[in-house]
Amino acid sequence: MPVAASLTDGLREIVGADGVFSGPALAEYRLGPATPNAAVFPRDESEVSRLLRLAWEEGLGVVPWGSGGHQALGYPPSRYDLALNLGRLDRVLEYEPADMTATAQAGIRLADLQRHLEAGRQFLPLDPPLASQATLGGILGGNLSGPLRCRYGTARDLVLGIRVAHADGTITKGGAKVVKNVTGYDITKLYLGSHGTLGVILEATFRVYPRPAAEQAWWLSTPELEAAHALAVRILGSHLAPTRVEMLDDVAARACGSPVRGPGLFVSIAGVPEAIRAQANDLARMAGEFGSVTTEDASAPRTRTGLNDFPWLAPWRDGKGHGAIWRGGVLPADCFRAIRAIHDAAREHTEVAVTASVAHGILRGETRADTTEGVARGLAASREALAALGGFLVVLDAPAPVRAQVDVWGPPPDGLGLMQQLKAAFDAKGILNPGRFVGRI
């Protein structure tokens, strides 16, 4: 429905005429069947606060927006009046190389922040899918991470403090701009992974790390997936300090550029060249004990990007049939059992490709079939297989006919009641990303 003239005037008064989009320009903000009445582009946190206050008073549904690369996750919003685009909040506010900390606004793209940190020969060790376009706000809101979590952890381990605008426009901060902060409740982590339902992240302070002098990567092919998992466990429990240990089934391995057929591992090690060489020799000896063939990856930067973006940009797709991409989780010890169970469960309906971050038990995959019904059955079977291991499966993106047959979040978690209480406390009117998260909160 068109925006009422009085509301349009109110929005323009806050962000200026050039900061309000309507009409055909709103097509890129469509989420399922829902399109906003307007998209607004605040220039600073004061304008964000005023916009949220207006939305609070008028009862408008607000969807925070960065690059939009991961907006497919979740249900369509139950109310969608405003797309709140934070792209203009894109500055690095503070950078202290000696303290190894940096503060940046939520709308900055990760790639731009990394270029800024390059001046101090440092980097933020986050490698979410589609990292080239991801913004800090989107990364934190979704708690997105990639294979580097093996060495550095996730955003929850790297964020020291954040600044947030709440549903009524009130601005608060949590954490501190120091690495050692032990006072008070760690409220910062409430917002990480909350998908914009508790507040709009305005800025964040991170711990950053020295950029390694060199990095080397290898493909370790194994005859069976179980051997790949056993080798991964051996590597992770050894003196080696890998930056990535990813286990891939044969389809995922081909998609990500493995030079040999079959399942296996992708392992990378970073540091000074002498240390890498010493660890490489030990890695080769370990691999030999498990019947693994070790092949140095000659195109490591391209492979790393492929691993990060799998299965969003899986090159094995041939344009035929239908597909859905998903994320799952199990105990790290169950990674190979999980992949095997998914293959067994989905074999009747679909073709699947799966990777696993063995250190954390995080799975990513794509399920494909000739029909959307086949995809839906394959997802349901895979979800049941992971649930039998105490795990979960979340659909990240899928065609509308698949979404109509499969709940993207899956069964409500045991903690849903607590989540609903938090939502009510932080956003009593339910205006932030309404209906999009688990349990449609």
N, C-alpha and C positions, 0 to 999 in steps of 0.2 A: 504494500500500500504506500502511496506517496507520503512524504513527510509533511506534517502540518506546517503551515507558514510560520506560526509562532515558534515551533520547535526549531525550524530551520534558522530563523532569526537568532534564537538563543545559541545554537551551535556556532553560527558565524560570528557572533559577538565574542565567543571564547577563542576560536582558532582562526578567524578571518575567513573571508569568502573563498580563498584558495585552499583552505583546509577542510572543506566539506565537499564530498563527492556524492552524487546521486545519479539516478537514471541508468543508462547502459554501462557506465563505469563500474557499477556494483556487481557485474557478472562474475568478476574474478573473486568475489567474496562469498560466492554461493557455497552453502554447505548442505549437501543433499537437496531436499526440496526447498530449503530456507534461504532467502536472500535478505540482507539488511535493508532498512529504509534509508540509511546513510552510512558513509564511511568518513571518519574524522581523523585528522592528522595533527595532533597536538605538537607544539614546538618545545615544550618544557614540562617539568613535573607539575607546575602550577596549573597549566592548562589541563593536564590529565586529571588533577584533583577537581577542577571546576566541572569538567565533563562528567565525571563520575557523580559529583554532587547533583548535577542536573538530572542524570539518569536515575539516581536514587529517589529524587523528589517526584519524578514523572513515572517511575516504575518501568523503566526501559530495560530490555535485555541487552547486555553488552558482551561482545566476544572480543577479547584482546587478540591482536594480530601482529605477527612479525613478517617473515617472508612468506608464510603460508605453506611451507614445504611439508609440514606434518599435521595440517589441520584436518586431514581425512580421519584421524584417530578420534573415536568417540561417536556418540549419537548426534544427530542433527539437533541444534538448539531448540528448546521448547518455545522460547521467545527470542527474537533476533531483530532488534531495532537499530543497534549501532555496531559497526565494526570499528574497533579502536586500534588504529594502526600506529605503532610506536616507532615507525621507521625514521622519524626526524630526531628521535632521542638516540643519537648514534655516536656520541663522543667518548673518548677515553678521558676520564676525569682526573685520575691520579695514576702515576706509575713510579714506583720506587724500586729500581733494580737492586739496590743494596739490601732492601728488606724482602725482596722477592714477592712483592704484592702489587696488584693493579686493580683499579676501580674503573668500571665502564658502565655506560648506560645500556638499557635492555635492548634498544633497537639496533645496536651495532652488530654487523655481521662478524662471525667468528674469524673469517679470513682477514678482515680489516684489523681486528684486534691483534691477530698473530703478526701481521706486518708491523704494527706499532711496537710490539714486544721484541721484534727482531733487532731493534736498535740496541737493546741490552743483551743480545744473544740469549734470549729467554723465550719461553713459549708456555701457553696454557695447554696442558695435556688432555684435552677433550677432543674426541674424534667421532662426533655423532654421525649418523647417516645423513647424506646430502649436506655435508659440512660446508661446502662452498657457498651455500645460500642461507644456512641456518643463522639465526640471530641468538644473542645471549638469552633474551627473554624466553624464546621458544625452547632453547636447550634446557634451561632451568625449570620452566613450567612442566616440561615432559620428563625431566631428569634423564635426558638423552645421553647416551655414551656409546662407545665402540670398543674395538679390540684393545685399545690402550688401557682400558680399565684393569687389565691384568697386572700392570705395573703401578699405575697411578691412582686407581680407584675411579669413582664417579664424581659428578658435581657435588654430591653430599660430602665428599672428602676434600674438595678443593675450595668450596665457597666459605669465606670467613665471615661475611656479613652481607646483608641486603637492605634495600630501601623499597618500601611497598606502599602503594596507594590502595586503600580499602574501598569497599563497595560504596560507602557514603562520602568518599573523597578524602577522608583522613589519611595523612601520610605518617608512617611509622618506620622505624629501622630496627633491625635485629642483628646480633653478632657484633663484630668489631673489625677494625682494619689492622689487626695484628694477628700473627700466626698463633700465639699462645693466648687464648681467651677462655677463662674458666669461670666467669661470673654469670650467674643467672641461668634461666632456662634457655636451651638451645632452640629458640622458636624459629630460627632461620630454616631449619629442615622441614618445617610444616609446609612451606610454600613450594619446596622442590618436589616436583612430581604431582602437584595438586591441580595441574592443568588449568590454571587461571581461575579456579572456583573460589579461592579464599582471598585473593587480592591480585593486583596488577603489579608485577615486579618492575621497578623503575631503574634500579642500578644494582650492581653486585661487586663485591670485593673478593678477589681470588688470590690464592697462593699460586705463584708461577714457578717454573723450574728452568734450570739452565738447558739450553738446547744442546743435545748431544753432538759431539764432534763428528761422529760417524754412526751409521747403522747398517746392519747386514741382515738379510732374511733368507730363509730356506723353506723349501717344500719337503716334507718328510712323508713319503708314501708308505702305506702299510697294506698287508694282504687283507686285513679285516678291520672293521671299525673298533672292535674291542681292543685290538693291539694298539691302535692309534690313541685310544683313551688311556691305556696303561702307560704308554710312552709319555703322554702329556702329564700324567700324575707324577711320573718319575722326574720329568724336567722341573715341574713346579715345586717338588720337594727337595730338589738338589741345590747345590751352591750357585747354579746359573741364575742370572737375573734377566729373564726375557721381558721384552716390552709387550709382546703379543704371543699367545698360544691359542690358536683357533683350530678346532677340529671340524672337518668338512666331510659330508658324504660325497660319493663320487660325482653326482650331478652338480652340487655346489662347487666342488673343487674345479671341475671343468669351467664352470661359469666364472670363477674368480682367477682363472689363468694357470692352473696347475699344469706343468709340462708332462705329467704322467697320468695314466688312468687309475681309477680306484680312489678309495677314501684315504685320508691322511691328515697331517697337521701343517699349518703355516706358523712358523716361529720366527720372531725377529729379536735381535739383541742390539742395544745401542750403547755407546760409550766411546772411549778412546780406541783407536785401531788395534793397539797391542792387546788390550783386554778382550776385544771382540774375537781376535784370532785365537786366543787361548780358550775362550768359551766355545768357539766353533769346533775346535778339536774335540773337546769333551762332549759336545752335543752329538757329533758324528759317532763317537764311541757308544754313547747311550742308544742312539738310533739303531746301530748295528745289533745291539743285544735284543732288539724287538723285531729283527728282520726288516727294518725300514731302509729304504733307499733315500739318501739325502741329496737334494739338488739345490744348488744356490739359485736364488731368484734374481735373474738378470734385469728384471723390470720392476724392482721393488716399489718405487713410488706409484706406478700405475696399479700394481697389485694391491697396495694398501688402500688406495681409493676404491678399488673394486670390492674389497672386503668390507670397508666401511659402509658402502652403499648397497651391498647385498642385503635383502633381495629387491630393493627398490628399483635398481637399474640392472637387473640380471640380464646379461647378454645372451643367455641360452634361450630366451623367449623367441619364438618364431612368428608371433602374431596370430597364432591359431588358438582356438579354444578360449577359456576363461581362467582367470587366476585371482588369488587373494594372497596378501602377504601378512605375516603374523610374527609375534614375539611370544616366547614361552619361557618358563623357568622351572627348574628342578634342583635338587641338591647336586652340587658338583660331582659327587661320586656316582650319580645316576645319569650322567650325560649320554654315554653310549647306549644305555638301556632305553633312554628316552627317544633317541633317534631311531633305534631299531624298532621300538614300539610304534612310533609314528609311521614308519615304512610298512610295518605289518598291518596296522589298522587302516591305512589309507590306500593300500595297494589295490583293493577291489574297485575303488572309485576314481583315484587320481594319480598324478605324478607329483612327487614332492622333492624339494631340495632344501637341505638344512645345514646350518653351521651352529657351532656351540663354542662359547667362551668357557673353557673348562674350569678356569679358576673361580668363576662366579656362578656357573650353572645357567647361563643365559643362552637361550636358543633363538635363532631367527630363521625364518623359512618362507618358502612360497609353495602354495598348493594350487595345482592346475588340473583342469578337466575339460572335456568336450562341451559340457553344459554347466550352467550355473547351479543346477541341482546337484551335479556331481561334486562341484567345489564345496557346496554347503555340507554334503554328506562327509566329504573328506575332512573338512575342518572339525565337524562334530566328532568324528572318529578319533582324530588326532587329539582333540581336547580331552576326550574320555581316557585316551591312553596316558596322557600326562597327569590327569587327575588320579589315576591309579597309582602313580608314583609320588603323589602328594604335590604335584605341580599345577601349573596353570597355562592357559593360552589366551592371548588377546589379539584380536584381528586388528591390524593396523590400517589396512586399506582393502576394499573389496567393492565390486559392482553392487549397485542398489539391489538387484534381485537376490544376491547372496546375503546382503545385510538383512533383507526381509526374512530370511530363513535361519540366520545364526545371530545370536546375541554377541555383539562385538566384544563386550567385556567379560562375558561368561557369567557363571553363577555368582551372586553377591557374596563378598567375603564375610567372614565371621565378624570383622570389625566395622561392618556397614553402619551399625547403630551409632558408633562413636564418630564415624565420618559425618553422619547426618547432624550430630550435635555440634561438631566443629563448624559445619556449613552454616547452621542456624546462628551460631555465635558470631561468626565473621561476616555473614551476609544474610541477615534476617529476611530481607525482601527477595532473596534469590535472583539477583540481577546479573551476576557474573557467570558467564558461560552456562546459562541455565539449562539443566537437563542433559548435559553432555557427558558427564563423568559417571563413574560406577554408581549403579542404583539410580541413575538419572538425577543425581543431586546437582 
